[in-house]
Amino acid sequence: MALPKKKTSHSRKGMRRAHHKVDTPNVIYCECGEPSLPHRVCPSCGSYRGRQVLNQDDA
């Protein structure tokens, strides 16, 4: 099994983990005023790009 030749420093470990972050989701506001994710049907009103896609009882 492979073993590291040298101890990984705190700085090197931090540089490697520099991209391991959680991005905040991009939130848009529907015409009904509720927040939703872009390019998806609004979960509260069921509309997408100004058209009614889901019925109110399905949403």
PDB file with one MODEL, atoms N, CA, C and O in Angstrom:
MODEL        1
ATOM      1  N   MET A   1       0.833  -1.174   0.000  1.00  0.00           N
ATOM      2  CA  MET A   1       0.000   0.000   0.000  1.00  0.00           C
ATOM      3  C   MET A   1       0.884   1.246   0.000  1.00  0.00           C
ATOM      4  O   MET A   1       1.908   1.282   0.682  1.00  0.00           O
ATOM      5  N   ALA A   2       0.494   2.259  -0.757  1.00  0.00           N
ATOM      6  CA  ALA A   2       1.313   3.456  -0.891  1.00  0.00           C
ATOM      7  C   ALA A   2       1.243   4.317   0.365  1.00  0.00           C
ATOM      8  O   ALA A   2       0.185   4.460   0.980  1.00  0.00           O
ATOM      9  N   LEU A   3       2.394   4.888   0.736  1.00  0.00           N
ATOM     10  CA  LEU A   3       2.482   5.775   1.886  1.00  0.00           C
ATOM     11  C   LEU A   3       3.087   7.102   1.440  1.00  0.00           C
ATOM     12  O   LEU A   3       3.916   7.125   0.531  1.00  0.00           O
ATOM     13  N   PRO A   4       2.685   8.200   2.063  1.00  0.00           N
ATOM     14  CA  PRO A   4       3.279   9.481   1.693  1.00  0.00           C
ATOM     15  C   PRO A   4       4.722   9.579   2.188  1.00  0.00           C
ATOM     16  O   PRO A   4       5.040   9.132   3.289  1.00  0.00           O
ATOM     17  N   LYS A   5       5.593  10.170   1.361  1.00  0.00           N
ATOM     18  CA  LYS A   5       6.988  10.329   1.757  1.00  0.00           C
ATOM     19  C   LYS A   5       7.161  11.442   2.780  1.00  0.00           C
ATOM     20  O   LYS A   5       8.003  11.343   3.673  1.00  0.00           O
ATOM     21  N   LYS A   6       6.372  12.495   2.654  1.00  0.00           N
ATOM     22  CA  LYS A   6       6.492  13.641   3.550  1.00  0.00           C
ATOM     23  C   LYS A   6       5.139  13.944   4.177  1.00  0.00           C
ATOM     24  O   LYS A   6       4.092  13.601   3.629  1.00  0.00           O
ATOM     25  N   LYS A   7       5.182  14.591   5.330  1.00  0.00           N
ATOM     26  CA  LYS A   7       3.952  15.018   5.990  1.00  0.00           C
ATOM     27  C   LYS A   7       3.343  16.176   5.197  1.00  0.00           C
ATOM     28  O   LYS A   7       4.051  17.085   4.764  1.00  0.00           O
ATOM     29  N   THR A   8       2.035  16.130   5.015  1.00  0.00           N
ATOM     30  CA  THR A   8       1.337  17.211   4.326  1.00  0.00           C
ATOM     31  C   THR A   8       1.160  18.377   5.290  1.00  0.00           C
ATOM     32  O   THR A   8       0.598  18.214   6.373  1.00  0.00           O
ATOM     33  N   SER A   9       1.639  19.546   4.897  1.00  0.00           N
ATOM     34  CA  SER A   9       1.581  20.712   5.779  1.00  0.00           C
ATOM     35  C   SER A   9       0.162  21.264   5.853  1.00  0.00           C
ATOM     36  O   SER A   9      -0.697  20.936   5.035  1.00  0.00           O
ATOM     37  N   HIS A  10      -0.060  22.109   6.854  1.00  0.00           N
ATOM     38  CA  HIS A  10      -1.374  22.736   7.006  1.00  0.00           C
ATOM     39  C   HIS A  10      -1.698  23.597   5.790  1.00  0.00           C
ATOM     40  O   HIS A  10      -2.837  23.633   5.325  1.00  0.00           O
ATOM     41  N   SER A  11      -0.680  24.287   5.285  1.00  0.00           N
ATOM     42  CA  SER A  11      -0.889  25.162   4.126  1.00  0.00           C
ATOM     43  C   SER A  11      -1.238  24.350   2.883  1.00  0.00           C
ATOM     44  O   SER A  11      -2.153  24.711   2.143  1.00  0.00           O
ATOM     45  N   ARG A  12      -0.524  23.267   2.653  1.00  0.00           N
ATOM     46  CA  ARG A  12      -0.777  22.430   1.477  1.00  0.00           C
ATOM     47  C   ARG A  12      -2.159  21.788   1.560  1.00  0.00           C
ATOM     48  O   ARG A  12      -2.869  21.685   0.560  1.00  0.00           O
ATOM     49  N   LYS A  13      -2.527  21.362   2.757  1.00  0.00           N
ATOM     50  CA  LYS A  13      -3.845  20.764   2.954  1.00  0.00           C
ATOM     51  C   LYS A  13      -4.940  21.795   2.708  1.00  0.00           C
ATOM     52  O   LYS A  13      -5.971  21.482   2.113  1.00  0.00           O
ATOM     53  N   GLY A  14      -4.713  23.033   3.169  1.00  0.00           N
ATOM     54  CA  GLY A  14      -5.686  24.092   2.949  1.00  0.00           C
ATOM     55  C   GLY A  14      -5.809  24.461   1.480  1.00  0.00           C
ATOM     56  O   GLY A  14      -6.911  24.725   0.999  1.00  0.00           O
ATOM     57  N   MET A  15      -4.683  24.481   0.757  1.00  0.00           N
ATOM     58  CA  MET A  15      -4.730  24.798  -0.674  1.00  0.00           C
ATOM     59  C   MET A  15      -5.476  23.723  -1.451  1.00  0.00           C
ATOM     60  O   MET A  15      -6.184  24.027  -2.412  1.00  0.00           O
ATOM     61  N   ARG A  16      -5.323  22.485  -1.046  1.00  0.00           N
ATOM     62  CA  ARG A  16      -6.037  21.403  -1.712  1.00  0.00           C
ATOM     63  C   ARG A  16      -7.537  21.508  -1.464  1.00  0.00           C
ATOM     64  O   ARG A  16      -8.341  21.214  -2.349  1.00  0.00           O
ATOM     65  N   ARG A  17      -7.907  21.923  -0.270  1.00  0.00           N
ATOM     66  CA  ARG A  17      -9.322  22.002   0.084  1.00  0.00           C
ATOM     67  C   ARG A  17      -9.944  23.354  -0.269  1.00  0.00           C
ATOM     68  O   ARG A  17     -11.077  23.625   0.128  1.00  0.00           O
ATOM     69  N   ALA A  18      -9.241  24.189  -0.990  1.00  0.00           N
ATOM     70  CA  ALA A  18      -9.730  25.536  -1.296  1.00  0.00           C
ATOM     71  C   ALA A  18     -11.018  25.504  -2.107  1.00  0.00           C
ATOM     72  O   ALA A  18     -11.830  26.423  -2.004  1.00  0.00           O
ATOM     73  N   HIS A  19     -11.219  24.472  -2.905  1.00  0.00           N
ATOM     74  CA  HIS A  19     -12.404  24.390  -3.753  1.00  0.00           C
ATOM     75  C   HIS A  19     -13.500  23.531  -3.144  1.00  0.00           C
ATOM     76  O   HIS A  19     -14.537  23.330  -3.776  1.00  0.00           O
ATOM     77  N   HIS A  20     -13.304  23.023  -1.948  1.00  0.00           N
ATOM     78  CA  HIS A  20     -14.307  22.171  -1.305  1.00  0.00           C
ATOM     79  C   HIS A  20     -15.260  23.032  -0.492  1.00  0.00           C
ATOM     80  O   HIS A  20     -15.273  22.973   0.737  1.00  0.00           O
ATOM     81  N   LYS A  21     -16.038  23.814  -1.172  1.00  0.00           N
ATOM     82  CA  LYS A  21     -16.961  24.697  -0.477  1.00  0.00           C
ATOM     83  C   LYS A  21     -18.365  24.448  -0.989  1.00  0.00           C
ATOM     84  O   LYS A  21     -18.560  23.875  -2.062  1.00  0.00           O
ATOM     85  N   VAL A  22     -19.324  24.877  -0.223  1.00  0.00           N
ATOM     86  CA  VAL A  22     -20.723  24.728  -0.602  1.00  0.00           C
ATOM     87  C   VAL A  22     -21.174  26.043  -1.224  1.00  0.00           C
ATOM     88  O   VAL A  22     -21.087  27.097  -0.595  1.00  0.00           O
ATOM     89  N   ASP A  23     -21.650  25.975  -2.449  1.00  0.00           N
ATOM     90  CA  ASP A  23     -22.142  27.164  -3.123  1.00  0.00           C
ATOM     91  C   ASP A  23     -23.592  27.405  -2.739  1.00  0.00           C
ATOM     92  O   ASP A  23     -24.365  26.463  -2.562  1.00  0.00           O
ATOM     93  N   THR A  24     -23.951  28.667  -2.612  1.00  0.00           N
ATOM     94  CA  THR A  24     -25.339  28.990  -2.326  1.00  0.00           C
ATOM     95  C   THR A  24     -26.165  28.790  -3.586  1.00  0.00           C
ATOM     96  O   THR A  24     -25.708  29.137  -4.675  1.00  0.00           O
ATOM     97  N   PRO A  25     -27.363  28.242  -3.469  1.00  0.00           N
ATOM     98  CA  PRO A  25     -28.175  28.017  -4.661  1.00  0.00           C
ATOM     99  C   PRO A  25     -28.643  29.335  -5.256  1.00  0.00           C
ATOM    100  O   PRO A  25     -28.932  30.291  -4.536  1.00  0.00           O
ATOM    101  N   ASN A  26     -28.714  29.372  -6.584  1.00  0.00           N
ATOM    102  CA  ASN A  26     -29.191  30.554  -7.282  1.00  0.00           C
ATOM    103  C   ASN A  26     -30.709  30.593  -7.161  1.00  0.00           C
ATOM    104  O   ASN A  26     -31.396  29.682  -7.622  1.00  0.00           O
ATOM    105  N   VAL A  27     -31.228  31.639  -6.547  1.00  0.00           N
ATOM    106  CA  VAL A  27     -32.662  31.736  -6.282  1.00  0.00           C
ATOM    107  C   VAL A  27     -33.238  32.857  -7.128  1.00  0.00           C
ATOM    108  O   VAL A  27     -32.705  33.966  -7.151  1.00  0.00           O
ATOM    109  N   ILE A  28     -34.338  32.562  -7.827  1.00  0.00           N
ATOM    110  CA  ILE A  28     -35.077  33.585  -8.551  1.00  0.00           C
ATOM    111  C   ILE A  28     -36.462  33.675  -7.931  1.00  0.00           C
ATOM    112  O   ILE A  28     -36.895  32.766  -7.222  1.00  0.00           O
ATOM    113  N   TYR A  29     -37.145  34.761  -8.199  1.00  0.00           N
ATOM    114  CA  TYR A  29     -38.489  34.945  -7.656  1.00  0.00           C
ATOM    115  C   TYR A  29     -39.496  34.852  -8.789  1.00  0.00           C
ATOM    116  O   TYR A  29     -39.390  35.558  -9.792  1.00  0.00           O
ATOM    117  N   CYS A  30     -40.469  33.974  -8.617  1.00  0.00           N
ATOM    118  CA  CYS A  30     -41.517  33.741  -9.602  1.00  0.00           C
ATOM    119  C   CYS A  30     -42.444  34.958  -9.650  1.00  0.00           C
ATOM    120  O   CYS A  30     -42.365  35.850  -8.806  1.00  0.00           O
ATOM    121  N   GLU A  31     -43.314  34.974 -10.643  1.00  0.00           N
ATOM    122  CA  GLU A  31     -44.294  36.055 -10.737  1.00  0.00           C
ATOM    123  C   GLU A  31     -45.247  36.056  -9.544  1.00  0.00           C
ATOM    124  O   GLU A  31     -45.820  37.090  -9.200  1.00  0.00           O
ATOM    125  N   CYS A  32     -45.414  34.894  -8.918  1.00  0.00           N
ATOM    126  CA  CYS A  32     -46.271  34.830  -7.733  1.00  0.00           C
ATOM    127  C   CYS A  32     -45.551  35.353  -6.493  1.00  0.00           C
ATOM    128  O   CYS A  32     -46.174  35.531  -5.446  1.00  0.00           O
ATOM    129  N   GLY A  33     -44.248  35.600  -6.601  1.00  0.00           N
ATOM    130  CA  GLY A  33     -43.496  36.160  -5.487  1.00  0.00           C
ATOM    131  C   GLY A  33     -42.754  35.146  -4.654  1.00  0.00           C
ATOM    132  O   GLY A  33     -42.033  35.521  -3.729  1.00  0.00           O
ATOM    133  N   GLU A  34     -42.910  33.869  -4.954  1.00  0.00           N
ATOM    134  CA  GLU A  34     -42.245  32.823  -4.179  1.00  0.00           C
ATOM    135  C   GLU A  34     -40.861  32.534  -4.767  1.00  0.00           C
ATOM    136  O   GLU A  34     -40.695  32.587  -5.986  1.00  0.00           O
ATOM    137  N   PRO A  35     -39.869  32.232  -3.931  1.00  0.00           N
ATOM    138  CA  PRO A  35     -38.549  31.879  -4.453  1.00  0.00           C
ATOM    139  C   PRO A  35     -38.549  30.473  -5.034  1.00  0.00           C
ATOM    140  O   PRO A  35     -39.216  29.579  -4.513  1.00  0.00           O
ATOM    141  N   SER A  36     -37.793  30.279  -6.123  1.00  0.00           N
ATOM    142  CA  SER A  36     -37.655  28.957  -6.732  1.00  0.00           C
ATOM    143  C   SER A  36     -36.314  28.894  -7.436  1.00  0.00           C
ATOM    144  O   SER A  36     -35.645  29.913  -7.599  1.00  0.00           O
ATOM    145  N   LEU A  37     -35.924  27.712  -7.849  1.00  0.00           N
ATOM    146  CA  LEU A  37     -34.675  27.523  -8.565  1.00  0.00           C
ATOM    147  C   LEU A  37     -34.866  27.862 -10.037  1.00  0.00           C
ATOM    148  O   LEU A  37     -35.956  27.655 -10.570  1.00  0.00           O
ATOM    149  N   PRO A  38     -33.843  28.376 -10.707  1.00  0.00           N
ATOM    150  CA  PRO A  38     -34.000  28.734 -12.116  1.00  0.00           C
ATOM    151  C   PRO A  38     -34.137  27.501 -12.997  1.00  0.00           C
ATOM    152  O   PRO A  38     -33.635  26.428 -12.663  1.00  0.00           O
ATOM    153  N   HIS A  39     -34.820  27.662 -14.122  1.00  0.00           N
ATOM    154  CA  HIS A  39     -35.050  26.612 -15.117  1.00  0.00           C
ATOM    155  C   HIS A  39     -35.858  25.451 -14.549  1.00  0.00           C
ATOM    156  O   HIS A  39     -35.705  24.314 -14.995  1.00  0.00           O
ATOM    157  N   ARG A  40     -36.707  25.725 -13.578  1.00  0.00           N
ATOM    158  CA  ARG A  40     -37.560  24.698 -12.988  1.00  0.00           C
ATOM    159  C   ARG A  40     -38.950  25.274 -12.763  1.00  0.00           C
ATOM    160  O   ARG A  40     -39.130  26.488 -12.677  1.00  0.00           O
ATOM    161  N   VAL A  41     -39.923  24.387 -12.669  1.00  0.00           N
ATOM    162  CA  VAL A  41     -41.300  24.801 -12.428  1.00  0.00           C
ATOM    163  C   VAL A  41     -41.403  25.333 -11.005  1.00  0.00           C
ATOM    164  O   VAL A  41     -40.817  24.771 -10.079  1.00  0.00           O
ATOM    165  N   CYS A  42     -42.143  26.406 -10.838  1.00  0.00           N
ATOM    166  CA  CYS A  42     -42.341  26.989  -9.512  1.00  0.00           C
ATOM    167  C   CYS A  42     -43.130  25.997  -8.658  1.00  0.00           C
ATOM    168  O   CYS A  42     -44.211  25.572  -9.067  1.00  0.00           O
ATOM    169  N   PRO A  43     -42.622  25.618  -7.489  1.00  0.00           N
ATOM    170  CA  PRO A  43     -43.340  24.628  -6.682  1.00  0.00           C
ATOM    171  C   PRO A  43     -44.631  25.155  -6.068  1.00  0.00           C
ATOM    172  O   PRO A  43     -45.503  24.363  -5.712  1.00  0.00           O
ATOM    173  N   SER A  44     -44.774  26.470  -5.936  1.00  0.00           N
ATOM    174  CA  SER A  44     -45.974  26.988  -5.283  1.00  0.00           C
ATOM    175  C   SER A  44     -47.121  27.216  -6.259  1.00  0.00           C
ATOM    176  O   SER A  44     -48.266  26.895  -5.941  1.00  0.00           O
ATOM    177  N   CYS A  45     -46.836  27.771  -7.457  1.00  0.00           N
ATOM    178  CA  CYS A  45     -47.934  28.081  -8.376  1.00  0.00           C
ATOM    179  C   CYS A  45     -47.961  27.163  -9.595  1.00  0.00           C
ATOM    180  O   CYS A  45     -48.984  27.095 -10.276  1.00  0.00           O
ATOM    181  N   GLY A  46     -46.871  26.454  -9.892  1.00  0.00           N
ATOM    182  CA  GLY A  46     -46.858  25.511 -11.010  1.00  0.00           C
ATOM    183  C   GLY A  46     -46.650  26.150 -12.363  1.00  0.00           C
ATOM    184  O   GLY A  46     -47.008  25.554 -13.379  1.00  0.00           O
ATOM    185  N   SER A  47     -46.078  27.356 -12.415  1.00  0.00           N
ATOM    186  CA  SER A  47     -45.852  28.001 -13.709  1.00  0.00           C
ATOM    187  C   SER A  47     -44.378  27.938 -14.067  1.00  0.00           C
ATOM    188  O   SER A  47     -43.511  27.849 -13.198  1.00  0.00           O
ATOM    189  N   TYR A  48     -44.110  27.985 -15.383  1.00  0.00           N
ATOM    190  CA  TYR A  48     -42.745  27.979 -15.889  1.00  0.00           C
ATOM    191  C   TYR A  48     -42.685  28.886 -17.102  1.00  0.00           C
ATOM    192  O   TYR A  48     -43.403  28.667 -18.078  1.00  0.00           O
ATOM    193  N   ARG A  49     -41.839  29.899 -17.054  1.00  0.00           N
ATOM    194  CA  ARG A  49     -41.660  30.886 -18.119  1.00  0.00           C
ATOM    195  C   ARG A  49     -42.976  31.531 -18.538  1.00  0.00           C
ATOM    196  O   ARG A  49     -43.233  31.720 -19.727  1.00  0.00           O
ATOM    197  N   GLY A  50     -43.803  31.868 -17.559  1.00  0.00           N
ATOM    198  CA  GLY A  50     -45.045  32.567 -17.820  1.00  0.00           C
ATOM    199  C   GLY A  50     -46.208  31.688 -18.223  1.00  0.00           C
ATOM    200  O   GLY A  50     -47.312  32.190 -18.436  1.00  0.00           O
ATOM    201  N   ARG A  51     -45.990  30.377 -18.335  1.00  0.00           N
ATOM    202  CA  ARG A  51     -47.061  29.450 -18.713  1.00  0.00           C
ATOM    203  C   ARG A  51     -47.431  28.585 -17.526  1.00  0.00           C
ATOM    204  O   ARG A  51     -46.583  28.262 -16.694  1.00  0.00           O
ATOM    205  N   GLN A  52     -48.687  28.215 -17.448  1.00  0.00           N
ATOM    206  CA  GLN A  52     -49.156  27.321 -16.399  1.00  0.00           C
ATOM    207  C   GLN A  52     -48.858  25.890 -16.830  1.00  0.00           C
ATOM    208  O   GLN A  52     -49.440  25.403 -17.799  1.00  0.00           O
ATOM    209  N   VAL A  53     -47.964  25.215 -16.128  1.00  0.00           N
ATOM    210  CA  VAL A  53     -47.527  23.871 -16.504  1.00  0.00           C
ATOM    211  C   VAL A  53     -48.217  22.817 -15.654  1.00  0.00           C
ATOM    212  O   VAL A  53     -48.657  21.789 -16.169  1.00  0.00           O
ATOM    213  N   LEU A  54     -48.312  23.069 -14.351  1.00  0.00           N
ATOM    214  CA  LEU A  54     -48.962  22.135 -13.440  1.00  0.00           C
ATOM    215  C   LEU A  54     -50.263  22.736 -12.941  1.00  0.00           C
ATOM    216  O   LEU A  54     -50.391  23.953 -12.810  1.00  0.00           O
ATOM    217  N   ASN A  55     -51.219  21.876 -12.667  1.00  0.00           N
ATOM    218  CA  ASN A  55     -52.459  22.341 -12.051  1.00  0.00           C
ATOM    219  C   ASN A  55     -52.188  22.723 -10.602  1.00  0.00           C
ATOM    220  O   ASN A  55     -51.202  22.276 -10.016  1.00  0.00           O
ATOM    221  N   GLN A  56     -53.037  23.526 -10.034  1.00  0.00           N
ATOM    222  CA  GLN A  56     -52.854  23.962  -8.655  1.00  0.00           C
ATOM    223  C   GLN A  56     -52.900  22.788  -7.686  1.00  0.00           C
ATOM    224  O   GLN A  56     -52.166  22.789  -6.698  1.00  0.00           O
ATOM    225  N   ASP A  57     -53.744  21.782  -7.938  1.00  0.00           N
ATOM    226  CA  ASP A  57     -53.817  20.641  -7.030  1.00  0.00           C
ATOM    227  C   ASP A  57     -52.601  19.734  -7.178  1.00  0.00           C
ATOM    228  O   ASP A  57     -52.290  18.991  -6.248  1.00  0.00           O
ATOM    229  N   ASP A  58     -51.891  19.767  -8.330  1.00  0.00           N
ATOM    230  CA  ASP A  58     -50.687  18.962  -8.515  1.00  0.00           C
ATOM    231  C   ASP A  58     -49.470  19.631  -7.890  1.00  0.00           C
ATOM    232  O   ASP A  58     -48.537  18.948  -7.469  1.00  0.00           O
ATOM    233  N   ALA A  59     -49.470  20.938  -7.825  1.00  0.00           N
ATOM    234  CA  ALA A  59     -48.291  21.667  -7.349  1.00  0.00           C
ATOM    235  C   ALA A  59     -48.124  21.566  -5.849  1.00  0.00           C
ATOM    236  O   ALA A  59     -47.179  22.126  -5.294  1.00  0.00           O
TER     237      ALA A  59
ENDMDL
END
